[in-house]
Amino acid sequence: MNDKERLNEIITRYKNVKPFEIYSDTGIISMIQMDEKDKDWFIEQAEKVEQLQQEIASLKEALNESVKTSVSLDNELQQEQAKTERYEKALREIANEQEVGEGDFNADDVANNLIATAKEALEGAE
């Protein structure tokens, strides 16, 4: 018999039982007489609930850590994608530069421009 069936059986057994009252310093306490096996089963269920609550707390903590890791990895991925885009842009600019021969009047300017483009890509400037 599963737990739900057992609980329904206990409910059916005790639903018509009339409680008796005990007077105490704190007031009137209503009680019913319960079979020892049923009492033990309720205690087991309470222990299961406590264990499951601890497991839920542990799983929530693990989930929070996973989310933090995921956010961190996502940020890292975005940074790497931006770096890749900078490198691709720099390489396209370098590849599209017209070829100059040694001694051409603007060779130094072209070389300096290519060096600046590469440095910007490596430093993260856009």
C-alpha positions as CSV (number, residue, x, y, z in Angstrom):
1,M,0.0,0.0,0.0
2,N,1.4,3.4,-0.9
3,D,1.5,6.4,1.4
4,K,-1.6,8.1,-0.2
5,E,-3.6,4.9,0.2
6,R,-2.4,4.5,3.8
7,L,-3.4,8.1,4.6
8,N,-6.9,7.6,3.1
9,E,-7.3,4.4,5.2
10,I,-6.3,6.3,8.4
11,I,-8.7,9.2,7.6
12,T,-11.5,6.7,6.9
13,R,-10.8,4.9,10.2
14,Y,-10.7,8.0,12.4
15,K,-13.1,10.4,10.7
16,N,-16.0,9.4,12.9
17,V,-14.0,9.1,16.1
18,K,-15.0,11.6,18.7
19,P,-12.2,13.3,20.5
20,F,-12.0,13.4,24.2
21,E,-11.0,16.6,26.1
22,I,-8.2,17.0,28.6
23,Y,-8.0,20.2,30.7
24,S,-4.5,21.6,31.2
25,D,-2.9,24.8,32.3
26,T,-2.9,26.1,28.7
27,G,-6.5,25.3,28.1
28,I,-8.6,22.4,26.7
29,I,-6.8,19.8,24.6
30,S,-8.8,17.6,22.2
31,M,-7.3,14.2,21.7
32,I,-8.2,10.9,20.1
33,Q,-6.9,7.5,20.9
34,M,-4.8,6.3,17.9
35,D,-3.4,2.9,17.0
36,E,0.4,2.7,17.7
37,K,1.1,1.7,14.1
38,D,-0.8,4.7,12.8
39,K,1.1,7.0,15.2
40,D,4.5,5.5,14.1
41,W,3.5,5.9,10.4
42,F,2.7,9.6,11.0
43,I,6.1,10.1,12.7
44,E,7.8,8.4,9.7
45,Q,5.9,10.7,7.4
46,A,7.0,13.8,9.4
47,E,10.6,12.5,9.2
48,K,10.3,12.0,5.4
49,V,8.9,15.6,5.1
50,E,11.9,16.9,7.0
51,Q,14.3,15.0,4.9
52,L,12.6,16.1,1.7
53,Q,12.7,19.7,2.9
54,Q,16.5,19.4,3.4
55,E,16.9,17.9,0.0
56,I,14.9,20.7,-1.5
57,A,17.1,23.3,0.3
58,S,20.2,21.5,-1.0
59,L,18.8,21.4,-4.6
60,K,17.9,25.1,-4.4
61,E,21.4,25.9,-3.3
62,A,22.9,23.8,-6.1
63,L,20.5,25.5,-8.6
64,N,21.6,28.9,-7.4
65,E,25.3,27.9,-7.9
66,S,24.5,26.6,-11.3
67,V,22.7,29.9,-12.3
68,K,25.7,31.9,-11.0
69,T,28.1,29.7,-13.0
70,S,25.8,30.0,-16.1
71,V,25.8,33.8,-15.8
72,S,29.5,33.9,-15.4
73,L,30.1,31.6,-18.4
74,D,27.6,33.7,-20.5
75,N,29.5,36.9,-19.6
76,E,32.8,35.1,-20.5
77,L,31.3,33.9,-23.8
78,Q,30.1,37.4,-24.7
79,Q,33.6,38.8,-24.0
80,E,35.2,36.1,-26.2
81,Q,32.6,36.8,-29.0
82,A,33.4,40.5,-28.8
83,K,37.2,39.7,-29.0
84,T,36.6,37.4,-32.0
85,E,34.6,40.2,-33.8
86,R,37.4,42.7,-33.1
87,Y,40.0,40.2,-34.5
88,E,37.9,39.5,-37.6
89,K,37.3,43.2,-38.2
90,A,41.1,43.9,-37.9
91,L,41.9,41.0,-40.2
92,R,39.4,42.3,-42.8
93,E,40.9,45.8,-42.6
94,I,44.4,44.4,-43.0
95,A,43.3,42.0,-45.8
96,N,41.6,44.9,-47.7
97,E,44.5,47.2,-47.5
98,Q,46.1,47.8,-50.9
99,E,49.5,46.3,-51.4
100,V,52.4,48.7,-51.4
101,G,55.9,48.0,-52.5
102,E,59.1,48.9,-50.7
103,G,59.9,52.4,-51.3
104,D,56.4,53.5,-52.2
105,F,55.8,57.0,-50.8
106,N,52.9,55.9,-48.5
107,A,54.3,52.5,-47.4
108,D,55.2,53.8,-43.9
109,D,51.7,55.2,-43.5
110,V,50.1,51.9,-44.6
111,A,52.4,49.9,-42.3
112,N,51.7,52.2,-39.3
113,N,47.9,52.0,-40.0
114,L,48.0,48.2,-40.1
115,I,50.0,48.1,-36.9
116,A,47.5,50.5,-35.2
117,T,44.6,48.3,-36.4
118,A,46.2,45.2,-35.0
119,K,47.0,46.9,-31.7
120,E,43.5,48.2,-31.3
121,A,42.1,44.7,-31.9
122,L,44.4,43.1,-29.3
123,E,43.8,45.9,-26.7
124,G,40.0,45.7,-27.1
125,A,39.5,49.1,-28.7
126,E,36.9,49.3,-31.4
